[in-house]
Amino acid sequence: MNLLYETLPAVYEYGGKQFEVNTDFRCWIRFELLFTDQDVPMRDKKNALLQIIFPTVPPDPDLWEFILWFYQCGKKSPEIKANGKSGKAKKQAAVYSFEHDDGYIYAAFLEVYGIDLTELDYLHWWKFKSLFRGLHDCKFTDIMGYRAEDLDEAPDYRKKFLRDMKKLYALPRSLSEQQKIDELKRIREQLKT
């Protein structure tokens, strides 16, 4: 799927019927927040997650396949490589949280794009994620950079500063983007059996 020349998806087809998909970024942020809430057991989340996305939930047993595809904006997640080699990569910490970084994200969109996210009536999830990934030169991207930077790889003169920034901007029990995708894949596989 190409954002530049294809129509963005807004429905899910199953059994000859079209089911509307809530495509607004707010729905998918709520989806991610509930999905990553470690205090709510997955068995209690599944129906609530489906109801966030679909006004009428399709009866398709392969529905999570579509959800994963849509959540990833029609792209497959790249295979993570460690040191240029295939295999297990070092576990990455989360670099953002829609819950804890809401103010920083709001300010970043306003500063970088002139978009007031609270004033928008609608913004497709895929457009939002493209803009989110394209954020640059603002406080929020600095914070994400601190969270992502590997202390072991940092030069000695930077380590104290980096430790202080990691502590200052630490996220509580957050999952990385890849962990979220992996968990969605795991749920999809569980539902197939």
C-alpha positions as CSV (number, residue, x, y, z in Angstrom):
1,M,0.0,0.0,0.0
2,N,1.4,3.4,-1.0
3,L,0.3,6.5,0.9
4,L,1.2,8.7,-2.1
5,Y,-1.0,7.3,-4.8
6,E,-3.5,4.8,-3.3
7,T,-6.7,5.5,-1.5
8,L,-6.3,4.9,2.2
9,P,-8.4,2.0,3.6
10,A,-11.5,2.8,5.4
11,V,-13.4,-0.5,5.2
12,Y,-12.8,-4.2,5.8
13,E,-14.4,-6.7,3.4
14,Y,-15.6,-10.1,4.6
15,G,-18.2,-12.4,3.3
16,G,-19.2,-10.0,0.5
17,K,-19.9,-7.2,3.1
18,Q,-18.0,-4.1,3.9
19,F,-17.4,-3.2,7.5
20,E,-16.5,0.4,8.4
21,V,-13.2,0.8,10.1
22,N,-12.6,3.7,12.6
23,T,-9.5,5.1,10.9
24,D,-9.1,8.3,12.9
25,F,-5.8,8.5,14.7
26,R,-7.5,9.0,18.1
27,C,-9.1,5.5,17.8
28,W,-5.8,3.9,17.0
29,I,-4.1,5.7,19.9
30,R,-6.8,4.4,22.2
31,F,-6.3,1.0,20.6
32,E,-2.5,1.1,21.4
33,L,-3.0,2.5,24.9
34,L,-5.4,-0.3,25.8
35,F,-3.4,-2.9,23.9
36,T,-0.2,-2.0,25.9
37,D,-2.0,-1.6,29.3
38,Q,-0.3,-4.4,31.2
39,D,-2.8,-4.1,34.1
40,V,-5.6,-5.4,31.9
41,P,-5.5,-9.1,30.9
42,M,-5.6,-9.8,27.2
43,R,-8.7,-11.9,27.5
44,D,-10.5,-8.8,28.8
45,K,-9.0,-6.5,26.1
46,K,-9.9,-8.4,22.9
47,N,-13.5,-7.4,22.6
48,A,-12.8,-3.8,23.7
49,L,-10.0,-3.5,21.2
50,L,-12.3,-4.7,18.4
51,Q,-15.0,-2.3,19.4
52,I,-12.6,0.6,19.3
53,I,-11.8,-0.2,15.6
54,F,-15.1,-1.4,14.3
55,P,-18.6,0.1,14.8
56,T,-19.8,-3.4,13.7
57,V,-17.3,-6.2,14.3
58,P,-16.8,-8.6,11.4
59,P,-17.2,-12.2,12.3
60,D,-14.0,-13.1,10.4
61,P,-11.7,-15.4,12.4
62,D,-8.7,-13.9,10.6
63,L,-9.6,-10.4,11.6
64,W,-6.4,-9.8,13.6
65,E,-4.4,-10.3,10.4
66,F,-6.1,-7.1,9.1
67,I,-5.7,-5.3,12.4
68,L,-1.9,-6.0,12.4
69,W,-1.7,-4.8,8.8
70,F,-3.7,-1.7,9.4
71,Y,-1.8,-0.9,12.7
72,Q,1.5,-1.1,10.7
73,C,0.1,1.3,8.1
74,G,0.0,-1.4,5.4
75,K,3.7,-2.2,5.8
76,K,5.5,-5.2,7.1
77,S,7.8,-4.5,10.0
78,P,11.4,-4.9,9.0
79,E,13.4,-7.8,10.4
80,I,15.5,-6.4,13.2
81,K,19.2,-7.2,12.8
82,A,21.9,-7.0,15.4
83,N,25.2,-5.6,14.2
84,G,24.2,-6.1,10.6
85,K,23.5,-9.8,11.1
86,S,20.2,-11.7,11.2
87,G,19.2,-13.0,14.6
88,K,18.1,-11.8,18.0
89,A,18.6,-8.1,18.3
90,K,19.1,-6.4,21.6
91,K,15.8,-5.6,23.2
92,Q,14.9,-2.0,22.7
93,A,13.2,0.2,25.2
94,A,10.2,2.2,24.3
95,V,11.0,5.7,23.0
96,Y,7.5,7.1,23.2
97,S,4.2,6.7,24.9
98,F,1.0,8.2,23.7
99,E,-0.2,8.4,27.3
100,H,2.9,9.9,29.0
101,D,4.2,12.0,26.1
102,D,0.8,13.5,25.0
103,G,1.9,17.1,25.7
104,Y,5.2,16.7,24.0
105,I,3.5,15.1,20.9
106,Y,0.9,17.9,20.8
107,A,3.6,20.5,21.0
108,A,5.7,18.8,18.4
109,F,2.9,18.6,15.8
110,L,2.1,22.3,16.5
111,E,5.7,23.4,16.3
112,V,6.9,21.2,13.3
113,Y,3.7,21.1,11.2
114,G,1.5,23.9,12.5
115,I,-1.2,21.2,13.3
116,D,-3.2,21.6,16.4
117,L,-4.2,17.9,17.1
118,T,-7.0,19.0,19.4
119,E,-8.7,21.1,16.7
120,L,-8.7,18.4,14.0
121,D,-12.0,16.8,13.2
122,Y,-10.3,13.8,11.6
123,L,-6.8,12.5,10.5
124,H,-6.4,9.0,9.1
125,W,-4.1,6.8,11.3
126,W,-1.7,6.3,8.4
127,K,-1.3,10.0,7.8
128,F,-0.8,10.6,11.5
129,K,1.9,7.9,11.8
130,S,3.7,9.3,8.7
131,L,3.7,12.7,10.3
132,F,4.7,11.2,13.7
133,R,7.7,9.4,12.2
134,G,8.7,12.6,10.3
135,L,8.9,14.7,13.4
136,H,12.3,16.4,13.7
137,D,14.2,19.2,15.5
138,C,11.9,19.6,18.5
139,K,11.9,18.8,22.2
140,F,10.0,15.5,21.7
141,T,12.5,14.1,19.2
142,D,15.3,15.1,21.6
143,I,13.5,13.1,24.3
144,M,13.0,10.1,22.1
145,G,16.7,10.3,21.1
146,Y,17.8,10.2,24.8
147,R,15.6,7.2,25.4
148,A,16.9,5.4,22.4
149,E,20.6,6.1,22.8
150,D,22.6,3.2,24.1
151,L,24.6,4.1,27.2
152,D,27.1,1.4,26.5
153,E,27.9,2.9,23.1
154,A,28.0,6.5,24.3
155,P,31.3,8.3,24.8
156,D,32.4,8.7,28.4
157,Y,31.9,12.5,28.4
158,R,28.2,12.0,27.5
159,K,27.3,9.1,29.8
160,K,26.4,11.2,32.9
161,F,24.2,13.6,30.9
162,L,22.6,10.7,29.1
163,R,21.8,8.8,32.4
164,D,20.3,12.0,33.8
165,M,18.1,12.5,30.6
166,K,17.0,8.8,30.6
167,K,16.0,9.2,34.3
168,L,14.3,12.5,33.7
169,Y,12.3,11.2,30.7
170,A,11.9,7.6,31.7
171,L,8.6,5.8,30.7
172,P,6.9,3.5,33.0
173,R,6.6,-0.1,31.7
174,S,6.2,0.8,28.1
175,L,6.5,-1.5,25.1
176,S,8.7,-0.7,22.1
177,E,7.0,-0.4,18.7
178,Q,8.5,-3.7,17.7
179,Q,7.2,-5.4,20.9
180,K,3.7,-4.1,20.1
181,I,3.8,-5.5,16.6
182,D,5.2,-8.8,17.9
183,E,2.4,-9.0,20.5
184,L,-0.2,-8.4,17.8
185,K,1.3,-11.2,15.7
186,R,1.2,-13.5,18.7
187,I,-2.5,-12.8,19.3
188,R,-3.2,-13.4,15.6
189,E,-1.4,-16.8,15.8
190,Q,-3.3,-17.7,19.0
191,L,-6.6,-17.0,17.4
192,K,-5.8,-19.2,14.4
193,T,-5.5,-22.3,16.7
